[in-house]
Amino acid sequence: MAIEIRETFVVEAPIDKVWRFVIDPQRVVGCMPGAELDEVVDDKTFLGTVSIKVGAVTARYAGRVQFTSVDERRHAVEMVAEGKETGGGTARATMSSSLQSLADGRTEVTTEASIDITGRIMQVGRGMIQGVSHQLFRQFVACAKTRLETADAEAETAVDAKPEPIRAIPLVANVTWTAIVNAVRRLLRRPST
């Protein structure tokens, strides 16, 4: 089952600084919840793991990320990620990111991804996974913005810290609560008959 993600956010930093961040796997992984960079194979291929904890069960995907296109002139990058879970599940994602310089030295980042996941994690359902993916992306954006919008010395602290697995229970609770609030809002907006 494919999950489509399209997100746009603005960073209060110049495009060249954001570009250096986007193409540096160590800096990107430092902002990805549950992710760990294990090996840099070459300048376009990287090995790593992502851990997701749902209650007492932890799913760990090990795999490869490869840049398929890096266009420095256009500030655009495309990549493919593939991983296998120790329990037999798989994950495959294609992702593209493009940067656009805005007024006052700001940068707009647009990211599109298509993710196919199999295995135990799919038991929670497509809608929940879509919501959790959105929450994880928001966490990534918050971290990236903090690192890019503050002084370099402060921003790079804790990059070498051991990543904690993604704890899906709080994310699922947040997604469920948001769905309930949105449903109540829709009901309250309906005209009475």
C-alpha positions in Angstrom: 0.0 0.0 0.0 1.5 3.3 -1.1 1.4 6.3 1.2 1.8 9.7 -0.5 3.3 12.7 1.4 3.7 16.2 0.1 4.9 18.9 2.5 6.2 22.4 2.2 7.9 24.5 4.9 9.9 27.7 5.1 13.3 28.0 6.8 14.7 31.3 8.1 18.1 30.5 6.4 19.7 31.2 3.0 19.3 28.6 0.3 23.0 27.5 0.2 22.9 26.7 3.9 19.7 24.7 3.6 21.1 22.9 0.5 24.2 21.8 2.4 21.9 20.4 5.1 19.6 18.5 2.6 22.5 16.7 0.9 24.4 15.8 4.1 23.1 12.4 5.3 24.6 12.8 8.8 22.8 16.0 9.4 19.5 14.8 7.9 19.6 11.6 10.0 20.3 13.6 13.1 16.8 15.1 12.7 14.9 11.9 11.7 13.1 10.3 14.6 14.4 6.7 15.2 16.9 6.8 12.3 20.6 6.0 12.5 23.3 6.3 9.8 25.4 3.1 9.9 27.8 3.5 6.9 28.6 5.9 4.1 29.2 3.6 1.1 30.0 6.5 -1.3 28.9 10.1 -1.9 25.4 8.8 -3.1 24.8 5.6 -1.1 24.2 5.2 2.6 23.3 2.4 4.9 21.2 2.8 8.0 18.4 1.7 10.3 15.1 3.1 11.5 13.5 1.8 14.7 9.7 2.1 15.4 8.3 1.1 18.8 4.6 0.3 19.1 3.8 -0.7 22.7 6.1 -3.6 23.6 7.0 -4.4 19.9 9.9 -2.7 18.2 10.2 -3.0 14.4 13.7 -2.2 13.0 14.2 -1.6 9.3 17.8 -1.9 8.0 18.5 -0.7 4.5 20.0 1.6 1.9 19.3 5.2 0.8 20.7 6.2 -2.6 20.6 9.7 -4.2 19.3 9.1 -7.7 19.6 12.8 -8.8 21.4 15.7 -7.2 20.9 19.0 -9.2 22.9 21.7 -7.3 22.0 24.4 -9.9 18.2 23.9 -9.3 18.7 22.9 -5.7 16.7 19.6 -6.2 17.5 16.1 -5.0 15.8 12.7 -5.5 16.4 9.5 -3.6 15.3 6.0 -3.2 15.3 4.1 0.2 14.8 0.4 0.7 14.8 -1.6 3.9 13.9 -4.9 5.5 12.5 -5.5 8.9 13.9 -8.3 11.0 10.4 -9.7 11.2 10.0 -10.0 7.4 8.4 -6.7 6.5 9.7 -4.3 3.9 9.8 -0.6 3.3 10.5 1.3 0.0 10.3 5.0 -0.5 11.0 7.5 -3.3 11.5 11.1 -2.2 12.2 14.3 -3.9 13.0 17.7 -2.3 13.4 21.1 -4.0 14.5 24.4 -2.5 13.4 27.9 -3.6 15.0 31.1 -2.4 12.5 33.6 -0.9 12.7 37.2 0.1 14.8 38.2 3.2 17.1 35.2 2.9 14.5 32.6 3.6 14.2 29.2 1.8 11.1 27.2 0.9 11.5 23.5 1.0 9.0 21.2 -0.9 9.2 17.5 -0.3 7.2 14.7 -2.0 7.4 11.0 -1.0 5.8 7.8 -1.9 6.2 5.0 0.7 5.3 1.3 0.4 5.4 -0.6 3.7 4.6 -4.3 4.4 4.8 -6.2 7.7 3.5 -6.0 11.2 3.4 -2.2 11.2 0.5 -2.2 8.6 -1.8 -3.7 11.2 -2.6 -0.2 12.4 -4.1 0.8 9.1 -3.4 3.2 6.2 -5.1 6.2 7.7 -3.2 5.9 11.0 0.1 5.4 9.2 -0.6 8.5 7.0 -1.3 10.5 10.2 1.8 9.2 12.0 3.9 9.9 8.9 2.7 13.5 9.0 3.6 13.8 12.7 7.1 12.4 12.1 7.6 14.8 9.3 6.6 17.7 11.5 9.2 16.5 14.1 11.8 16.4 11.4 10.9 19.9 10.2 11.1 21.3 13.7 14.6 19.8 14.3 15.9 20.9 10.9 14.6 24.5 11.4 16.2 24.6 14.8 19.5 23.5 13.5 19.4 25.8 10.4 18.0 28.9 12.1 20.5 28.9 15.1 24.2 29.4 15.3 26.1 26.4 13.8 27.9 25.5 17.1 24.6 25.3 19.0 22.7 23.6 16.2 25.0 20.6 15.9 24.8 19.6 19.5 23.5 16.0 20.1 24.1 14.9 16.5 26.1 12.0 17.8 23.6 11.0 20.4 22.2 7.4 20.1 18.7 7.7 18.5 15.7 6.5 20.4 13.2 4.3 18.5 10.1 6.1 17.2 7.5 5.8 19.9 4.3 5.3 18.0 1.9 5.3 20.9 2.1 9.1 21.5 2.0 9.7 17.8 -1.1 7.4 17.4 -2.8 9.2 20.3 -2.1 12.6 18.7 -3.4 11.4 15.3 -6.5 9.9 16.9 -7.2 13.0 19.0 -6.8 15.2 15.8 -9.3 13.0 13.9 -11.8 13.2 16.8 -11.5 17.0 17.0 -11.9 17.3 13.2 -15.0 15.1 13.2 -16.6 17.1 16.1 -15.9 20.3 14.2 -17.5 19.0 11.0 -20.6 17.9 13.0 -20.9 21.3 14.7 -20.8 23.1 11.3 -23.6 21.0 9.8 -26.9 22.9 9.5 -29.7 21.5 11.5 -32.5 19.8 9.5 
